C-alpha cells in the first residue's frame, strides 16, 4: 500500500481489488472464498443457508473475511486519497458496505431471536472434522442476544 500513491499502476491494481471484494460481498456476504469465474468449484455440496452458488468456493462465515473488505477500502483510501475508486461503481461499493453492516447486526441476535424469525445462516458439511461444520443442525452453538457482539461461526482465517 505504501507505494500506491507514487505508482499509478499499483493504485489501479489495488482499486480493482477493492472493487472485486465489493462484488464478492454483494455476491455472498457469508462466504469466505470465491470462484473468480463462477466455475462452481469448491464445496458446492455443503448444506448451507443461504444456498451455495457457482461463484462461491466455500461458504464458511468468518467475521474477519467480511471485514477484510472494509479494511482494504480504508487502507486504499488512506494510502492514495483516491475517492474515485469508490465513486466509479458507488452502487456496488456502498451496497457492499451496507451488506457488511447488516450481516454484523443480524449476527448480534441470540439463539432465541433466530429461532423465532428463522435462520439467515446455517452451515453443515459431511465431514469427520468437527471444526469444518457447525453443531445443532448447522446453526452453531447457542448464543445470548443483546450483548453487542456479533457471532463469527468459524475461527478467524490465518491469511490476514
C-alpha positions as CSV (number, residue, x, y, z in Angstrom):
1,X,0.0,0.0,0.0
2,X,2.7,2.5,0.9
3,X,3.8,2.8,-2.8
4,X,0.3,3.2,-4.2
5,X,0.3,7.0,-4.2
6,X,3.5,7.2,-6.3
7,X,2.7,4.2,-8.6
8,X,-0.5,4.7,-10.7
9,X,-0.3,1.1,-11.9
10,X,-0.2,-0.3,-8.4
11,X,-3.0,2.1,-7.3
12,X,-5.1,0.8,-10.2
13,X,-4.5,-2.8,-9.3
14,X,-5.4,-2.1,-5.7
15,X,-8.6,-0.2,-6.8
16,X,-9.5,-3.3,-8.8
17,X,-9.0,-5.5,-5.8
18,X,-11.3,-3.2,-3.7
19,X,-14.0,-3.4,-6.4
20,X,-13.6,-7.2,-6.6
21,X,-14.1,-7.6,-2.9
22,X,-17.2,-5.3,-3.1
23,X,-18.6,-7.5,-5.8
24,X,-17.8,-10.6,-3.8
25,X,-19.6,-9.3,-0.7
26,X,-22.6,-8.5,-2.8
27,X,-22.5,-12.0,-4.3
28,X,-22.5,-13.6,-0.8
29,X,-21.6,-11.9,2.4
30,X,-21.4,-15.2,4.3
31,X,-18.8,-16.8,2.0
32,X,-15.1,-16.9,2.9
33,X,-13.7,-17.9,-0.6
34,X,-14.9,-17.2,-4.1
35,X,-14.6,-18.6,-7.6
36,X,-13.3,-15.9,-9.9
37,X,-15.1,-17.2,-12.9
38,X,-18.3,-18.7,-11.3
39,X,-17.0,-22.2,-12.1
40,X,-18.8,-23.9,-9.3
41,X,-15.6,-25.3,-7.9
42,X,-15.1,-26.0,-4.3
43,X,-17.6,-27.1,-1.7
44,X,-20.8,-27.0,-3.6
45,X,-22.3,-29.9,-1.7
46,X,-22.3,-28.1,1.6
47,X,-25.7,-27.7,3.1
48,X,-26.0,-24.0,3.7
49,X,-28.3,-21.1,4.2
50,X,-28.0,-19.0,2.1
51,X,-27.5,-21.7,-0.6
52,X,-24.2,-22.2,-2.3
53,X,-23.8,-20.7,-5.8
54,X,-21.3,-21.2,-8.5
55,X,-19.4,-18.0,-7.5
56,X,-18.8,-19.3,-4.0
57,X,-15.9,-21.7,-3.4
58,X,-16.5,-22.0,0.3
59,X,-19.4,-20.7,2.4
60,X,-18.0,-20.7,6.0
61,X,-18.9,-17.4,7.6
62,X,-15.9,-15.8,9.3
63,X,-16.2,-12.3,10.6
64,X,-12.6,-11.4,9.6
65,X,-13.3,-12.4,6.0
66,X,-16.2,-10.0,5.6
67,X,-14.3,-7.2,7.5
68,X,-11.3,-7.6,5.1
69,X,-13.3,-5.6,2.5
70,X,-13.7,-2.6,4.9
71,X,-10.1,-2.8,6.0
72,X,-8.8,-2.9,2.4
73,X,-11.1,0.0,1.4
74,X,-9.8,2.1,4.3
75,X,-6.2,1.3,3.7
76,X,-6.5,2.0,0.0
77,X,-8.1,5.4,0.6
78,X,-5.5,6.3,3.3
79,X,-2.7,5.4,1.0
80,X,-4.0,7.1,-2.2
81,X,-6.6,9.6,-1.2
82,X,-8.5,8.3,-4.3
83,X,-12.2,8.5,-3.7
84,X,-12.9,8.0,-7.4
85,X,-12.2,4.3,-6.9
86,X,-15.3,4.0,-4.7
87,X,-17.4,6.5,-6.7
88,X,-16.8,4.8,-10.1
89,X,-19.1,2.0,-9.0
90,X,-20.7,3.6,-6.0
91,X,-23.8,1.4,-6.0
92,X,-21.8,-1.8,-5.6
93,X,-19.3,-0.4,-3.1
94,X,-21.9,1.3,-0.9
95,X,-24.2,-1.7,-1.2
96,X,-21.3,-3.9,0.0
97,X,-20.7,-1.6,3.0
98,X,-24.4,-1.7,3.8
99,X,-24.4,-5.5,3.5
100,X,-21.4,-5.9,5.8
101,X,-23.1,-3.7,8.5
102,X,-26.4,-5.6,8.1
103,X,-24.8,-9.0,8.4
104,X,-22.8,-7.9,11.5
105,X,-26.0,-6.6,13.0
106,X,-28.1,-9.7,12.2
107,X,-25.4,-11.9,13.8
108,X,-25.7,-9.9,17.1
109,X,-29.1,-11.6,17.7
110,X,-29.2,-14.5,20.1
111,X,-30.4,-18.0,19.5
112,X,-34.0,-17.4,20.8
113,X,-34.5,-14.5,18.4
114,X,-33.0,-16.5,15.5
115,X,-35.3,-19.4,16.3
116,X,-38.3,-17.1,16.3
117,X,-37.6,-15.4,13.0
118,X,-35.8,-18.1,11.1
119,X,-32.1,-18.7,10.4
120,X,-30.2,-16.4,8.0
121,X,-27.2,-18.5,8.2
122,X,-26.6,-22.2,8.7
123,X,-23.8,-24.5,7.6
124,X,-23.3,-28.2,7.5
125,X,-20.6,-30.2,5.8
126,X,-20.4,-34.0,5.7
127,X,-17.1,-34.4,7.5
128,X,-15.3,-36.1,10.4
129,X,-13.5,-32.8,11.2
130,X,-15.6,-31.1,13.9
131,X,-14.2,-27.6,13.0
132,X,-15.3,-27.9,9.4
133,X,-19.1,-27.9,10.3
134,X,-21.5,-26.4,12.8
135,X,-23.3,-28.2,15.5
136,X,-27.0,-28.2,16.2
137,X,-28.2,-28.9,12.6
138,X,-25.8,-26.3,11.2
139,X,-26.9,-23.4,13.4
140,X,-23.8,-23.4,15.7
141,X,-23.6,-23.1,19.4
142,X,-26.3,-21.3,21.4
143,X,-25.7,-17.6,21.9
144,X,-27.1,-14.8,24.1
145,X,-28.6,-11.8,22.4
146,X,-28.4,-8.1,23.1
147,X,-24.8,-8.2,24.2
148,X,-23.4,-6.1,21.4
149,X,-21.2,-8.8,20.0
150,X,-21.6,-10.4,16.5
151,X,-21.2,-14.1,16.1
152,X,-18.4,-15.5,13.9
153,X,-19.3,-19.1,13.3
154,X,-15.8,-20.2,12.2
155,X,-12.4,-19.3,13.6
156,X,-10.6,-16.4,12.0
157,X,-8.6,-17.1,8.9
158,X,-4.8,-17.3,9.2
159,X,-4.5,-15.4,6.0
160,X,-4.7,-11.9,7.3
